Amino acid sequence: QVQLVESGGGFVQAGGSLRLSCAASGNIFHFHAMGWYRQPPGKQRELVATMSTPGSTTYADSVKGRFTISRDNAKNTVYLQMNSLKPEDTAVYYCHLGQLRRDYWGQGTQVTISS
């Protein structure tokens, strides 16, 4: 089993910044991907950014240049630095870990951006 614990959500004004963290524990294999998805109000969950253990990253077009994903492999922790936040970034953000064809999710953390 894998457990994901998120932190760092909150309420900020447009243009502000937030940093999300997600710590993974349990049976984590060397090759896996960790990242972030979000679910805006009334919409489906969508990819924000993900990073695989070899180091390749993928970003949603809507966050490129504003968000940065990083990870500390020794701590099995992934971070999402979010800058220049916009009201449309408001969503519940979920940490994700994928390995061996299985998906694991955190409990979600609310990010609210006011205009």
Secondary structure, 3 states (H helix, E strand, C coil): CEEEEEECCEEEECCCCEEEEEEEEECCCCCCEEEEEEECCCCCCEEEEEEECCCCEEECHHHCCCEEEEEEHHHCEEEEEECCCCHHHCEEEEEEEEECCEEEECCCEEEEEEC
